[in-house]
Amino acid sequence: MGADDKLEGKADELKGKVKQGVGDATDDPQLETEGKVDETKGDLKQAAEKVKDAFKN
């Protein structure tokens, strides 16, 4: 389950970066903001998985 969560976090991060890029290119501040939120959500998921891994070891 941990690997799935890590991949999901990375996917959210990448999705956020894409949304930010598209929002910037189309001058859509709402899409940029959504992208930042998605990227942050992905970063947090990845950080949580690293903490879990640290306690397992």
N, C-alpha and C positions, 0 to 999 in steps of 0.2 A: 504494500500500500504506500510506503514511503516514496518509492520511485515514481508512482503515479502522481503523487502530490507535488513532487519536485518538477515533473514535466508540466503539470497544470500551472504551477507558478511561473515557469519560464514562458509558457504559452501566453499567459496574461501579460507578462512583461513585454513580449514581442508585439502582441496585439496593441498594447498601449502605445508603443513607439510608432507603429504604423498609423494609428489614429492621429497621433500628434503630427506626423509628417503630412498626412492628407489634410488635416485641419489647417496647418500652416500654409500649405500650397493653395488651398481653396479659400483662405481667409475666413475660416469658420472657428471662432474662439470656443464655441461649445464643444466641438469635436476635439479640439486640442485639450480642453479640460477633461473630457472623458478619457482621452488617451493617458493623461497624467494620472488619473485615478486608477485606471487599469494597470498601468506600469507600477504604481505604488503597491497596489494589491498583490501583484506578482512578486515584487520584492519582499513584501511581508511574508507571503507564503513560503518563499525560499528560505528566509531567515528563520522562520519557525521550524522548518525541516532541519536546518543546521543545528538548532538548539536540541531538537529531539535526538539527532545523531550523536551529539556531544554527550548527552546523558546516557545513551545506550552503551557508549564506549567507556 
